[in-house]
Amino acid sequence: MARRTRVASVDQLELFPMGTSRAAPVTDRALEDRWEALAALAARLPPGLRFGTSSWSFPGWAGIVYPSGLDESRLARDGLPLYVRHPLLRTVGIDRGYYAPIAESELRRYASQLPPGFPCCSKVPEGFVSPVFLGHGRGERGEPNPDFLNTLRFDELVAGPYLSAFSDHLGPMILEFPPVPAAHRLAPSEFAERLDAFLEAAPKQLPFAVELRDRSLLTEEYIAVIARHGASHTYNYWTAMPMPGEQLKLAPPGAASFVVVRLMLRPGTRYEGRKRDFQPFDRLVDPDFEMRAQVTELVRLVTALGRNIFVLVNNKAEGCAPLTIEALAEACARLKDDLVASTEPATGT
């Protein structure tokens, strides 16, 4: 196997191999060798499977994804060229788009840091996916949001810049519908109608994935809507949603050519607590073997259908997103190995 180019010019880096919290200093060659071993694992994965993380600017990933000595702001600005060299990371979540539309100039800067055809999964801004203001700086909490699923504003602020500056890197555009106060929730039928109208009017060049944070919206009417428009349901692992395997029973893969999985928070846990307990995200703290088994089964089903699947992992899922991905990759590689073994002709003596 061809040796990878060194990622840093320094002779000695403080790295923590395999995400352990204590390790002797090792050279940048150790990170290079680690990637080489992971490249062998990546070669065993189904071709339609793309793993990635929710954002990329985490200094705690030193020795796992990055060399040491890079702070959060440096990684946010310049970390993508290093991120994409990791053999298992074949997509990335651009989560910052949830908080405000990303300027076309920023999208061009991201594009300049990515290899050709590297797909990114981008969150649609909250202003388009919440029916009321949630008190995050826009309007009074609970006031009706006039931009909710507003295709004209979406085309202007999101679709236009992405199609102009980021078309070579378009992956699923994630419509993450947040939980809203009970008094302001849409009836599931009204939600499905509004979503139907949005997907009908939105640019057809954009692939959409819909992520629900309210289980009451996961209805047959909703499933019919996303199937009609070739959108994917997002099988999420999140505080107040059913496990991905349960969602699979309710919403089997529809007409979309791709499926999205997002692993965020163990059900019943909270963002703030997981962040406090897991920082600096350099090791696995709370592995969930049942979640891993359900995701592996979902990968098996989707790839058997000949479709692509994007699996995005957050640090708050188990403690360190890249290490969760390594564990999932091992399980998914065994799926492919078992398939190859089952199709080999029997040999006699």
Secondary structure, DSSP 8 states (H G I E B T S, - for coil): ------S-S-S-B---GGG-S----B-HHHHHHHHHHHHHHHTTS-TTEEEEEB----GGGBTTTB-SS--HHHHHHH-HHHHTTSTTB--EEEGGGGTS---HHHHHHHHHTS-TT--EEEE--GGGT-SB--SSSSSSTTSB-TTTT-HHHHIIIIIHHHHHH-GGGEEEEEEEE----GGG---HHHHHHHHHHHHHHS-TTS-EEEEES-GGG--HHHHHHHHHTT-EEEEEE-TTS--HHHHHHHS---S-SEEEEEE---TT--HHHHHHHHTT--S-SS--HHHHHHHHHHHHHHHHTT-EEEEEE-HHHHS-HHHHHHHHHHHHHHHHHHHHHHHS-----
